[in-house]
Amino acid sequence: MIKDLTQWKITKTLILFALPMILGNMIQQVYNIADTIIVWRFISDTALASVGAAFPIFFLLISIPIGLATWASVIISQLFGAKKDKDVKKASYTALIAAWILGIIVSFVWIFLCKPILVLLNTPADIILWSQQYLQIIFACVGFLFVFDMATSTFNALGDSRTPLIFLTISAVLNILLDLLFVIKFGWGIAGTAWATGISCIIATILAVWTLLKRLKTFNTENLDKVFDFSFLKSMTKIAVPAMLNHSLVAVWALAIQAIINWFGNNVIAWYTAASKVDTLAMLPIMNLSVALATFVAQNLWSGKIGRAKAWFRSALIISICFAIFMGIIILLWWDMIMKLFLDSEVNSEIIEFGKGYLMVVAFGYVLMWFLFNSGAVLRASGTMRPFVISTIISIWAKIAAAYLLVWVLGASVIWWSVIIGWWIGAIISMRAYLKWSWQKTKIINDNVLKI
């Protein structure tokens, strides 16, 4: 259901809109956890390490569609809030076509780049071939991932967060079923997990695009003179490129920390793979709430309702802090039980202790994540790119510097302490930019584009 978010009650609407997004990503993370368990239990610990070593490279690649989709959705949200239905359709079609073309290009390039990057990251020799096989299969299907992210972000931009939940659920359930079939029944090993991910993404993408196109046809507008508009593409590029740079910097951090992790061998790779999945699951409510906040702020800014945009931010403050405290308590009380979902407590006691250290420290930093994600959401929604990108650059390089300078003193524990340092710095810079209020005057789409 398409919803105009400039009219509804703030706190209730924010929760109801964010909840399907949280549930959808929770389901995706449950799949990731199930995938980890399947790899660990039915293949080997070496296989789990190979998937863990491959993930930062995959994360670097998906930063491209995430950045592109995030910022295209900001433009579509602002146009929708301004009641520019014809421009909403044109921008949506342009975004989908651009995502597909870019996805195909990136797919071919990264299939050939994954081996050199794995070597550059000092990936252990006993897992590098498995990691390469896993990545090449995933990259072969990545064009569909680009389009899927764009389609679901467009739904969110139109005030509909429930429809993406359906497709995320279909993808996750199908992924788990195919994992079980390919790994346990067919014995395909690492390749089976990769094919399960790729096939489920392809099916979910086809369903999502078909539904979105039907939804766009319901807009009461005259026939479009063209479905691909270079003017909208240019406007999207102005903010999508910095956004992709921002997400890529986060991925660079993941690659840099993976290089450190690889120095310590397969055991440390295994515990980080398990602990980081738990950590990601814990942070999802805050992350998704910030995405919802960006949609609300974008629609309200273009409808001229600055006061409501600020009210959305204040409401998100209360909700996010409650989520952060709740998830922190869960991690602190039941970290051992959570880690044992992935690891054998008797054989891998050292690995579990490392996981404990990571989770116990980052759990105290979840409140910081609110300041970082939600102040950043307002900056993104308004197109205030400079402080948003600057905060990311400084915080990422601070984390990398801390990790490489302190690794000789702290050992593997430098991983979680560098994360906290980065969160502090990023939160301070982003909040400072928000409090200056310059984001209220930013305008992404100029009037000339709207007249096309």
N, C-alpha and C positions, 0 to 999 in steps of 0.2 A: 504494500500500500504506500503510495506517494504521499508525503506529509510536508506541509508548509510549517517549518519550525520557528516562524516568527510570531506565531499566534498562541502557542500552547503554554500551560503552566510549566515553570522552569524546572524545579527539582524533580517532580514526578516524571516529566517528559525525558529529562536527561537519563534517569535511571532506566525507564522503559526502553529508550532508544539504545542505550549502551548495553543493556542486558543481553540481547541476542548476539551482539558483537563479542561480548565476553564469553558467552556459551559456545559460540562458533569457534573461537580460538582455543577455548578450553578443550573442545572436542578434538581440534587439530593437535593440541599438545598431548592429549590422552593417546591419540594415534602414535605420536612420536615416542611416547613412553612405551606403548605396546610394541612398537617396532624395535626399540632398544632391547626390550625383554626378549623378543623373538630371536633377535640376532645373537644375544648373549647365551640364551638357553639352548638354541637349536643349531647354532653354527659354532662359535667359539669366542673366547675373550679377545683373540687377535682380530676377529671379524668386527667386534664392537670397536676396537681401537681404530681399525681402518675407516669405519663410518665416522667416528669422532674426528679423525685427521682430515677427512674430506669435507666436513661440515663448514669450516670457516671459508673455504673456497666457494662452496655453494652459497653461503651467506653473502659473500662479496657479489656474486652474480645477481642474486635476487634483490640486492639493494637497488638495482636499476629499475625493475618494474615497480617496486614499492615506491620509490621516489617519483617515478612518472605518474603512477596511479594516484598517489596522495595529492599531488599538485594539480593534476587534471580535475580531481574531485573538488578541490577548492574553487576552481574557476566555475565548474558546473554548479556548485552550491551557491556561489554569488549570483550567477545568472538566474538560477531558480528563485532565489530570494528576491530578485529584482523583477520577477514575473516575465522574464524574457523567454517564453516557451520555445519559440523558433530557434533562438540561439542555443538553448539547452540541447535541443535535438542535434543541431549542427556540431556543437562542441563534443557531444557524446559520440557521434559517428566518427568524427575526426580522431578522437582519442583512441577508439577501438582499432581503427585502421593503422594508426601510428604504432600502437602497441604490438600488433601482429608483425608489421614490417621490421620493427626494431628487434623483436623477439627472434625472428628467423636469422637475422644478421648475427646477433649475439650468440645464438646457438652454434653456428658454424665456427665462429672464432674461438669460443671457449672449449669446444671439443678438442681442439689442438693445443690449447694453452694449459690444460689441467696437469699434464705430466711435468712440464717445466716448473710450474708453481709448486707442485708437491716436492720436487727435488730441492727447490729454493728454500722450502720450509724445513728442510732436514727430516723429512718423513722417514721413519725407520724402514730399512730395506725389506723386512718381512711383511710389511703391510702396504707398501706403496703400489703394488700392482692391483691389489683389491680396491684400494682407494681410487685409483685411476679408472678401473672398470665401473665402479659405482657412479663416479662423476660423469663419465662419457655417456652412459645410458640416460642419466637424469638430464644432461644438457641436450640430448637429442629431442627431448620433449618440452624444452623450456619455452618455446614460442607460445605454447598453450598456457603456460603459467603467466606469461606477460598479459595475455588477453583476459585470463581469469581474474587477475588482480584488478585490471582496469574495469571489468564488468561489475565486480562486487563493490568497488569504490564508487562507481557511478550510482549504483543502487543506494548506497549510504548518502551520497550527495543529494539525492532526491528525497531524503528523509525516510527511506525504507531500509531498516537494518535486519528485518526478519527474513526476507528472501535470501540474502547471502548466507544466513544460518542454515537454510535448507541445503544449499549446494555444498557448503563446508561439511555438513553432516554426511551427505551422500559420498563425498570424496573420502572422508576419514573412514567410514564404515567399509566402503569398497576397498580402500587401501589395506585395512587390517585383514579382510577376507582373502585378498589376493596375496598378501604376505604369507598367511598360513598355507595357502594353496601352493605357491611357488617355492617357499622355503622348506616346509615340512613334507608336503606330498610329492612335489617334483624334485626337491633337492637341488635347487638352482643356486643356493648360497647367497652371497652378496648381490649377484646379478638379479636374483629373484626379488629382493627388497627394492632395488632400483626400478625394475619393471613394474612392480606393484604401484609405486609412487607415480611413475609416468602415465600408466594407463588410467588410473583413477583421476588424475589431473585432466587428461584429455576428455574423459566422459563428463566430468563436472563442468569443464569449460564450454563444451557444446550446449549443455542444458542451460547454463547461465546466460550465454550470449543469445540463444533463442528466446529466452524469457525476457531479457532486457529489450530486444528489438520489438517484441510484441508490446511491451510497456510503453516504449517511446512512441509507438503509433497511436496511442490513446491521447496524446497531446493534441489539442484542438488548434492546429496550425495549417496554413496552406502548404502546398507541396514545396519542398526545398529545391532551390536552383542547383545545389550541389551538396554532396554528403561529406566531402573532404575539403576543409577550408584552411588554406595556408595562413590566413590571418589569425585564426584561433590557434593553430599549431605554433605560430611564432610567439603568441602570448603565453601558451603553455610552456614553451621551451625556456622562456625567460625565468620562470620559477622552477620548472622541472629539472633543469640542469643543475642549479645550486642544490636542489633537493636530492637529486641522485648523488651529487658530490657529498652531501651530508651523510646519506646512508652508506655511501662507499667508504667514508672515513671510519664509520663504526665498523664496517667489515674489515678495513685495514687493521684496526685494533684487534679484531678477532684473529686475523692472520698473524699479527705480531705476537700475540699471546700464545697462539698455537705453536709458533716456532719455539718459544720457551718451553712449553709443555712437552714438545717432542724431544727436547734434550733429556728429559727425565725418564723416557722410555714408555712402554706400553701400559704399565700399571697406572701411572699418572694420567696418561691419555684416557684410560678407561674411567677413572673416578671423575675426571673433569667432564667427560661426556655425560655421565649419569647425573652429577650434581648440577650441571648447567641446565639440563632439561627440567629439573625440579625448580630451579631458580626462575627460569623462563615462565613456567606455569604459575608461579607465585606472583610474578609481575604483570601478568596478562590483564587483570582487572584495571590496573592503573593505566597501562598502555592503551587499552581499548576505550577507556573513559576519555583519554586525551584526544583520540580520533573522533569520538562523538562530539566533544567540545569544539573541535575545529570546524565540524560541519555546522553546528549551531551558530558559532561566531561568524562564519562566512555568510550564511543566509541573512543574519540580522544586520551585519555591517552594510550589505548592499541594499537592504530595505531601510537604512537610515536609523536603525534602532540601537544606538551605541549603548544606552543604558541597559538594555536587555543582554547585550553581549557581555558587559561587565558582570551582570547578575549571573549569567551562565558560569563565568569563571569562579565567582564566589561559591556557587553551589557545588561546582566540581571540587573546590578546595576541601569542603567538609566530607564529601563522599570519598574522595581519594585517600585522605588521611585515615579514615575509618578502614578502608580496604587495606592500606599499607600496614596498619597496626595489627589487623586481624591476620593477614598472611604472615607477618613476622612472628606472631605468637604461634601459629600452626607449625612453622618451620622450627622454631626454638624448642617446642615441646615434643615433636614427633620426627625429628630429623633422622634418627636411627632406623625407625620403621620404614620411612620413605626410601632411604638409601638401600635397604635390604630388599626392596622390590627389584633392584637391578643386580645386586651383587651378593655372592655367597659370603655370609658373615664369618665363617670359619676360615675359608681359604683366602679371603680378601680383606682381612681385618685392617691391614695398613691402608688399603684403598678407602675403606669406609671412614677411617679416621681423617684422611685428607678431605673427603667429602664433608665431614662434620665441620672441619675448620672453615671451609668455604661458605657453607650455608649459615653457620652461626654468625659470621662477620657480615655477610651481605644482608642478612635479615634485619640488621639494625639500620641499614641504609635505605629501606623501602620508602620511608617518609621523604627522603631526599628526592626520590624518583618522582614524587608528585610535583615538586617545584620545577624539576627539569622538564618533565613531559607536558604538563599542563600550561606552563608559561610559554613553552615552545609551541604548543597547539594554537594559542592565540596569535603568536607571531606568524605561524604558517598560514592560518586562516586569513590574515590580513595582507599576506604577501610581503611582510617585513622581513626580508631575507637576510640582510647583512648581519644583524645581531644574532639571528638564529644560526647561521653558518659559522660565525666567529666563535660562538659558545661551543659549538661542536668541535671545531678545529682545536681550540685551546684545551678543552677537556680530554679529547682523544690523545693529543700529543703529550699531555701531562700524564695520562695513564701509561702510555708507552715508555716515556722517560722514566717514570717511577719503577715500572716493571724491570727494565733493563739495568737500571742503576742499583736497585735493591735486591735483585735476584741472587747476587753473590753473598748477601747477608741473610736474607730470609728464606732462600731456597724456593720450593714450590709454593709456599704460602704467600709469596709476592703477588700471586695471581689475584687473590681476593682483596688484598690491601690496595692494590693499584686501582681496582674497580671503585672502591669507596672514594679514593682521592679524585678520580674523574667525576664522580657524581657530585661531589661538593663543589668543584670548580664550575661545572656546567650549570648547576642549579643557581649559583650566585650570579653568573653572567646573564642567564635567561630571565631571572626575576628582575634584575636591574633594568633590562630592556623593556620588560612588561610595565614596570612602574613609571617609566618615562612617558608612557601613553602615546608615543609617536605612531603606534600601530593603528590608531583610530583614523588617521588621515591617509593611509595607504590605499591605493586603487590599482587593482591588477589589470582589469580590462578597460581600455580607454573607450571613449564614446565613438570614435571612428570604427572600431571593430564591431561595436554593437549595431551600427547602421548597415553593416554589410548584409 
